[in-house]
Amino acid sequence: MRLIRKTVRSSGLIGRCPRIAMRAFIAAACLGAVAPVAQAQFGGGFGGFGRSAGINSRNLEQYADILRLTEEQRDVVQILFEEYMQETQDLSQELRSQMEGMREAMRSSDGGGDFSRFRTVGEQFGKKRQALQDRLLGDVRIMLTEDQATQWPRLERAIRRNQSLRRGFLSGERVDLTRVIGQIDLSEEQLAEVSTVLDGYEVDLDRALVARDAAQTRAMEQAREVFRSGDAEAGEELFEKQRKMSARVRDLNRRYAREIEGLLTGDHKARFQDAYKRSSFPQVYRPGRGQRVMELISAYEDLTQEQRDAIASIGETYERDVSNLNQQHAAAIEESEMSMSVRDMFRMRGRGGRDQGGGGRGNRGDRGDRGDRGDRGGRGDRDAGPGAEFVQKKRELDAHTVETIQRLLSESQAERLEDQLNEIRQREREQRGDRGRQFRRDR
């Protein structure tokens, strides 16, 4: 979307022909809102070539586990994967060069250029990258034993989940319950019972994702007609159809989450509920500064009993209040997602409030905890958006809770706490840098 606006401005379309600029906006709205992955890929290529496509190092181990590869097989797969990554990176560089050349041509063109050229080139490169992935998978499949080959359908479903779930638009649509289960420590017996449900979940989710993605592809074609006609009403109708398809995936996740929850008890049940909520609304349920401070303080051995009792009381009040605010925040986001129009969404994104939404791309649904940055006003918290009032209330609650705790501490305890918080912030900055470098290598 950013590239579309930049290109429209630089080409002079807005000044020479406002109607053409409006058509470009409507088309971008349809492409971005109906299929968020397409929005990300306008500069990186349509047709599945952008960051949502391809196999990366983060899920390679998962696939090896699904196929039950031996150590020797894993070594061979790693070599094949490194070759695949080098070729995809070379392909990405070639695509970026072509895209930049077309952008330069559009900026220097009196007529503003042809946006469809971006799509055509992106589709061509998308097919090339898919061919590279197919070749990699074909090479892996050849080396499998007969028993390992029976797991191939599971592998294909896992690949589709990893590459398709991130296209989710609604909160809860991007959840992968197989990953949520992996976050809790189940016994072999519990895992066997849950696995029966997960087998059905993988099949049903795969079917829902295939249907949703097919609808997205059709919507992309229809969006081109909207681009030509400039029909905003048609764009809204297109958006609503895709929202219904997204809701089916979200509701399937919710149904299976309730079924899994019914199989668990005690601490495992509570941990699953917490992990599922954090996966559905990561921007809501990430730990606040108050929670982090209480976790650090609870490990202090030099606290007096009076201090411990007071901090425990503060913690109970904080947990009750933050739980209520989180529930209201999540409800506000969901209500906004199900009622907003295309224009509403882009007005919100224009204010920088996109990360307030649930399943949209700004969230990176699986990132979860962003640490202290969130309660000091990270990008998603700065501006108005659905639930912004609850973000502010949680920030105030955190500040009040931390201040109250600090008044209970001795000078040395308060200094120790600040040092620990600074170390955590530094470690998180380094981790974000490592993730960024890893992401660039995977691309």
N, C-alpha and C positions, 0 to 999 in steps of 0.2 A: 504493500500500500504506500509506503514511504517513497519508494522508487517511482510509482505511478504519479504521485503528486509532484515529485521533483521533476519528472520528465515533462509532465503537462505544463508546469510553470516555465521550465527552461526552453521549451519549444515555442512558447508564445501563444499557445492555444487559448489561454484564458483571456488574453487581451484581444485576440483577433476573432474568436468565435466562442462565446460563453456556452452556447448550446452543445458544442462538441466537448467542451470541458466537463459539462454536466453529465453527458453520456459516459465519459470515461469514469467519472465518479460512481455512477450507478453500476457500471460493469464491475468496477473494483469492489463495490459493496457486495454485489452478488457473489463474486468469486471469493472474496475474503470471508463473508459471513456464512455462506453456504458450505464452503470447503476451506477452512483455515489453512490447510497445508498449501493450497494454491496461492493464497496471499503471501505466504513466506517464500514461495518459489518463483514469483514473478521475476525477481532478479537472479534467482538461482535455477530457474528452469521449470516449466510446467511438465506434466506427464510423469510426475513421481520422481523427478531427478533430485529434488532438494534434500534437506536433512532428514525427511521422513522416510527416505528410501535407503536401501543398502543394509549390509550387515556390518556391525562395528565390533570393536574389541570388547565392549562391555557385555555383549550378549553371546559372544563366541563360546565362553565357558558353559553357559546355560545350554547351548545347543549340543555341545560335546557330552554333557551329562544326560540329556534326553536320549541321545543315541547310544549311551553307555560305551563310549570309546575307550580303548586301552591307552596306556601311556604312549606306546609307539604310534598309534593312530593319531593321538592328539599332537604329537610332534610333527607328523606329516601335514595335518590340517593347519597347524600354525604357519608352516612354510607356504602352503597354498594361500592362506589368508593374507600374509604379508605381500605376496605377489598381487593379490586382488586389490589390496588397499593402495598399493603404488599405482596400479592402473586406474583406479577410481580417482585418485588425487590428480593424476595427469589429465584425466578427462574433465575434472572440475576446473582445473586451470585453463584448459582449452575453452571451456564454456564461458568462464569469466572473461576471457579475452574477447570472445565473439560478442558477448553481451555489451562489454564496454565499447567495442567498435560500433555496435548498433546505436548505443546511447549517444555517442559522439556524432554519428550521422544524423540522428533525430534533432540534436541541438543545433546543427548547422543547416538543417533543412527548412526551407521557407514554409513547406506544407506541414511541418511537424512530424512527419514520418508515419510509419504504419505499425501500430502496437501488435498486430497479429504476428509479425515477424518474431517477436520475443517468444510467443507461444510455440510457433513452429520449430524454432531452434531448440527450445526446451524439450519439446516432445521427442525430437530426434536424439538428443543426448540422453533423455530418460530411457529410451529403448536401448541405447548402447550400454548404459549402466545396468539395466535389467539383464542384458545379455552376459555381462561380466558376472553378475550374481548367479545366473543360471549355470554358467560354466563352473563356478566354484562349487555349487551344490552338486552338480553332476559328477565332478571329480571326487567329492566326499562320498557320494552314494556308491560309487564303484568299489570303494575299499571296504564296505560294510559286510559283516557276516550275515547269514540268513536271519539270525535272531535279531541283530541290530536293525536290519532292514524293516522289521515289523514296526519299529518306532518312527518310521519316516512320516506318516500322517501327523503324528504329534509334533514333530519338528516343523512341518509346514504350518500348522496352526500357530505354533509359538512365533514363527517368523512373521506371520500376518498380524498377530497381536502386537508385537514389538513395533511393527512398521505402520500399523493402522490405528491403534488406540490413541496415539498422540494427536490424531486429527480431531479428537473430540471437542465439541463446542460447549457442552453442558457439564456442570459439576457432577462428578460421579461417573461420567461417561468414559473417562480415561482410566478408570481403575482396572487393575488386573488382579483378581482375587488370588491367583496362584502366587503372585509376589507378596500380597498381604499375608497369606499363610506362612510364607517364608520368613516373616518378621517375628513370628512367635515360636517359642520352643515347645513343640509338641512331642509327646512320646511316640514310639513306633506304632503303638496300638491306636492312639488318637489320629495319627497321620494316616493310617490305613483307612480308618472310617471316613475321614474328611476327603481322602483321595477319591473315594467312590463318587462323592458329590462333585469334586473338581473335574473328574473325567467328563461328566455330563455338561458341566459348565463350559469347559473348553470347546466342546462340539457346538453347543448352543450359541456361545459368544462368537465363534468363528462364523457361523451362519448369519448372525445379525450384522457382523462387521462387513461381510461380503455384500450383503444387501444394502447397507448404508453407503459403502464406498461406491457401489454401482449407481446409487441414487446421486451421489456427489458428481460422478462422471457425467451423468445425464444433465445435472444441474449446470455443469460447466458449459455444456453445449447450449443449453437454453440461455445461459447468461450472455452468450455472444449475441443472441437475438435481442436481449435487453439492451446490450451495448448499442446495437444499431438503431433501436427504436427510441431509446431514452425513456422507457416506460417505467417510472418509479413504482407504480402499483404492481406491475408484473414482478419486479425485483422483490417486493415485500412478500408476494405470494410464493415465490421461489424459496425465499428464506424460511417461511413458515413450513413448507413441505420438508425441508431438510431438518428443521428443528424437531419435527415429529419423528423422523428416522433416528436422530440422535437420542431422543427420549426413550426409544425402544431399547437401545444399548444400555443407557443409564438404568432403566427399570429392570433389565435383566440382571445387571450387577446387583441391584438392591435385593431382588428376589433370592438370588443365590447367597448373598451375604446373610440374609435372615435364616436360610436353611443351614448354612455352616454354623452360624451363631447358636442355633438350637442343638447342635451336636457337642458344643463346648460347655464347660462349667468353670466356676470359680475364677481364678486369676487368668486362665487362658481365654475365657470368654471376655473378660474385661479388656485384656490386651488386644484381642481381635477387634472389638468394638472401637477401641481407640485408634488402632492402625487403619481401620476402614474409614473412619471419619477424617483422619489426617490425609489419607489418599484421595478422598472425595473433595475435601475443602482444605488443601494444604495452606492456603493463605489465611485461613481462619484458625486452624488448630495448631499452628506452629508455636512452640513454647515462647512465652513472653519473658520479659526480663525479671519480673517478679518470681516466676517459677524457677528460673535459672539461679537466682540469688538464693532462694530457699534451699535448693538442692546443694549448693556449695556450702551454705551455713550448716546444714544438717550434719556435715562431716567434721565439723570443728570439735575437737576433743576438749578444748578449754572453755566451753560454754558452761555457765552455772546452770543449776536446775531451774532457777527462776527465768533465766534467758530461754532455756529450752521450752518451758511451758508457754511463755509469751509468744515465741516464734511459732509453736505448734498451733496456738489459737489464731494467730495471724494467717497461717497457712490454710486452715480450715475455712476461714472467711474468704480468703482469696480464691480458693478452688471453687467455692460455691458461686461467687460473683462472676468469675471468669467463665465458668461453665454456662451460666445464664446468658452472658453476653455473646459467647460463641454460638449458642443455639439461635439467638436472634440474628446474629450476623449471617449465619449460614442460610437461615430462612429468607432474609432480605435478598441475598445473592440469587437464591433459587427463584424467588418471585420475579426478580428483574430479568433473569435469563428466559423465563417462560412468557414474559409480557413485552419485552423490548422489541422495537422495530429495528430495521437496518439503520435508519437515520439515528435512532437513539444510541445504538451501539457505536457508531462512528463519532457521534458527539462526545460520548464518554471517552473513547480512545483519543480523541483530539485533546481532551483535558488531561490526558496522561493517566486516566483511571482504569486502564484495561486490566491491570492485575487484580482489580477488585472482583472481576468476574470469576466464574468457577472453572470451566473447562477450556476456556480460550487459551491461545498460545502464550499469552503473557505469563501464565501461571507456571508453566513447566510442571505440570501436575505432580511429578514424582520427586520434586526437590524437597518439599516439606520444610524443615526447619532452616530458616535463614539467620537464626541467632539474633543478637542484639540489634542488627541492622533494621529488623522489622519494627521494633518498638521505638526506634528513633526516626521513623519516617522514611522507609525505603520507597522506591519508585512507585510501588502500587499503593502506598498509603498517603502520598502527598496530596492527592487531589480528590475531588468529589467522585463518588461512584456508589454502586449499590452497597449498603452497609457501612458507608463511611463514618456515620455517627457512632457505630459500635467500635470501629477501629480507634476513634478518638477516645471513647470511654475506656477501652482496654489500655490505651496508652496512659491515661490518667490513673487508672487502677494500678498499673505497674509502678508508676512513679510514686504513688502514695504508699504502696506496699513496701517498696525498697527504702523509701525515706523512713518509714516506721521501724523497719528492721535495723537500719543503720543507727537509729537513736538508741537501740538496745545494746549496741556493740561497744567494746572498749576501743581505744584509739588504735592499738596494735591489730585488733581483729578487723577493724574497718579498713586499715591499710592493706592487710592481707587479702581481703575481699576484692578491693580495687585492683590489686596486682593480678589476681586470678582472672578477673573479668577482662583485663587488658590482654592477658595471655590467650584467652579464648578468642577475642576479636582478631588478634594477630594470626592465630591458627586458622580461623575461618577465612581470612583474606587469602592466606596461602593455599587453602583447599580450593577456593573459588578460582584462583589462578591455575592450579593444577587441572581442575575440571575443564577450564577454558582451553588449555593447551591440549588436553586429551580429546576434546570435542573437535578441535581443528585438525588433529591427526586423523580422527575417524572420518572426517569429511573427505 
